[in-house]
Amino acid sequence: MLTARPKIAELVFQLYGRPLHPELFQIYGTRVVERGDYRAQIQITSAGHVVTWRYGGLTLTEVCASARQPLPERRRLISYGLKGSRQDRVECRGGVVYQMNFQLEPVAPEVFWTFQQELAADGERRGMLHRFDSSGRMALGALSYINVETRSRHLLVQAFHTFPDDCAIVKSQSLFELPRAGVPSCRTA
């Protein structure tokens, strides 16, 4: 298990069609939401986050973690290094749809510090927020902020992870949608 936040260049964004064991991650915060027919567990980890979404017999697990993190390859549906921006869509059995996009944004130091302060203020009022200790190189530590919006037919997860040593921000948005009639298989679009 990693005990320190990894360098931003080591991050990967993955989706699994299965649950992952919680002991694989150093967890700093957890929130569980249940709405209608689905249940989700959202966790802030040392490298980013884990979202485990369940509907019927289907489990999807989204992970923002270090590439050095020992994670299984079995039933991994997508895997991207966190560079630039990316979006993807996966249609699963029974008509469940998962959509994601992420962006790694290096910014000027003054923009970074302003964003970090605004994120911390917003995190105090709503969502999930974790403040990491300083790495020693910068006065302030990193932040992870996750905002969750639930609706009867979908779950929207917006995550922001800051990396002060790199003056960079990882932004991601994921949508887990309940089925619409007539989509029988699981495939990447």
C-alpha positions in Angstrom: 0.0 0.0 0.0 1.3 3.5 -0.9 1.6 5.8 2.1 2.4 9.1 0.4 0.6 10.9 -2.5 2.3 9.8 -5.7 3.7 12.1 -8.3 1.2 13.3 -10.8 3.0 11.6 -13.7 2.3 8.2 -12.1 -1.5 8.5 -12.0 -3.9 6.3 -13.9 -7.7 6.4 -14.2 -9.3 2.9 -14.4 -12.7 1.3 -14.5 -13.4 -2.3 -13.3 -16.4 -4.4 -13.8 -16.0 -5.8 -10.2 -15.4 -4.5 -6.7 -11.8 -4.0 -5.4 -10.6 -4.8 -1.9 -10.5 -1.7 0.3 -7.2 -2.8 1.8 -5.6 -2.0 -1.5 -6.0 1.7 -0.7 -5.1 4.2 2.0 -8.6 5.7 2.6 -9.1 9.2 4.1 -12.8 9.6 3.7 -15.9 7.6 2.8 -19.4 8.4 1.8 -22.2 5.9 1.0 -25.2 6.9 -1.1 -28.3 4.9 -1.8 -30.9 6.1 -4.2 -33.7 4.1 -5.8 -32.1 0.9 -7.2 -28.4 1.8 -6.9 -25.9 2.1 -4.1 -22.5 3.8 -4.3 -19.5 4.1 -2.0 -17.2 7.0 -2.7 -13.8 7.2 -1.1 -10.9 9.7 -1.0 -7.6 7.9 -1.2 -3.9 8.9 -1.0 -3.7 9.1 -4.8 -7.2 10.2 -5.7 -10.5 8.3 -5.3 -12.4 5.0 -5.6 -16.1 4.9 -6.5 -17.8 1.5 -6.2 -21.3 1.6 -7.8 -23.8 -1.2 -7.6 -27.0 -1.9 -9.4 -28.7 -5.3 -9.4 -25.9 -7.8 -9.9 -23.6 -5.3 -11.6 -20.6 -3.6 -9.9 -18.5 -0.9 -11.5 -15.5 0.5 -9.7 -13.7 3.7 -10.8 -10.2 4.3 -9.5 -7.9 7.2 -9.7 -4.6 5.8 -8.4 -0.9 5.4 -8.9 0.3 3.2 -11.7 2.6 1.6 -9.1 -0.5 0.7 -7.0 -0.8 -3.1 -7.1 -4.3 -3.4 -8.7 -5.7 -6.5 -10.5 -6.0 -6.7 -14.3 -9.0 -9.0 -14.2 -12.2 -7.4 -15.4 -10.5 -4.0 -16.0 -12.6 -2.2 -18.6 -10.6 0.9 -19.2 -7.2 2.2 -18.1 -5.6 5.6 -19.0 -2.6 7.4 -17.8 -3.7 10.8 -16.4 -2.2 13.0 -19.1 -4.0 15.8 -20.9 -7.7 15.1 -21.1 -9.8 12.0 -22.0 -13.4 10.9 -22.2 -14.9 7.5 -22.6 -18.2 5.6 -22.4 -18.9 2.0 -21.5 -22.3 0.4 -22.1 -22.8 -2.6 -19.8 -25.1 -5.5 -19.6 -28.7 -4.7 -18.8 -28.3 -1.2 -20.3 -26.2 0.5 -17.6 -24.1 3.3 -19.1 -20.9 4.7 -17.5 -19.4 7.9 -18.9 -16.3 9.7 -17.7 -14.0 12.5 -18.6 -10.9 13.7 -16.9 -8.4 16.5 -17.3 -4.9 17.1 -16.0 -4.4 20.8 -15.8 -1.0 22.3 -15.0 -1.5 26.0 -14.0 0.6 29.0 -12.9 1.4 29.0 -9.2 -0.9 32.0 -8.4 -3.8 30.3 -10.2 -3.1 27.1 -8.4 -3.2 28.7 -4.9 -6.3 30.7 -5.7 -8.1 27.5 -7.0 -6.9 25.5 -3.9 -8.3 28.2 -1.5 -11.6 28.2 -3.4 -11.8 24.4 -3.4 -11.1 24.3 0.4 -13.8 26.9 1.1 -16.4 25.1 -1.1 -15.4 21.7 0.5 -16.1 23.1 4.0 -19.7 23.8 2.9 -20.6 20.7 0.8 -19.1 17.5 -0.6 -16.2 15.5 0.7 -12.9 17.2 1.4 -9.5 15.9 2.6 -6.5 18.1 3.3 -3.2 16.3 3.0 -0.1 17.3 4.9 2.5 19.3 3.2 5.2 17.4 1.3 7.8 19.7 2.9 8.6 21.4 -0.4 5.4 23.6 -0.4 3.8 25.3 2.6 0.3 23.9 1.9 -0.6 20.3 1.3 -2.7 18.8 -1.4 -6.5 18.7 -1.4 -9.0 16.1 -2.6 -12.6 17.3 -3.1 -15.5 15.2 -4.3 -19.0 16.4 -5.0 -21.8 13.8 -5.5 -25.1 14.5 -7.1 -27.8 11.7 -7.0 -30.9 11.4 -9.1 -33.3 8.5 -9.3 -31.7 7.3 -12.6 -28.1 8.4 -12.3 -25.2 9.3 -10.1 -22.8 12.1 -11.0 -19.4 12.3 -9.3 -17.1 15.3 -9.7 -13.6 15.0 -8.3 -10.8 17.5 -7.9 -7.3 16.5 -6.7 -4.6 19.1 -6.3 -0.8 18.4 -6.5 1.1 21.5 -5.1 4.5 20.2 -5.9 3.5 20.2 -9.6 1.1 23.1 -9.5 -1.4 20.8 -11.2 -5.1 19.9 -10.8 -6.8 16.7 -11.8 -10.5 17.2 -12.6 -12.8 14.3 -13.3 -16.5 13.8 -13.8 -18.2 10.4 -14.0 -21.8 9.5 -14.7 -23.3 6.1 -13.7 -26.7 5.7 -15.5 -29.4 3.2 -14.9 -30.5 1.1 -17.9 -32.7 2.1 -20.8 -34.5 -0.7 -22.6 -32.7 -2.7 -25.3 -28.9 -2.6 -24.5 -27.9 -6.2 -23.8 -24.0 -6.2 -23.7 -21.0 -4.5 -22.1 -18.7 -2.8 -24.4 -16.5 0.3 -24.7 -17.8 3.0 -27.0 
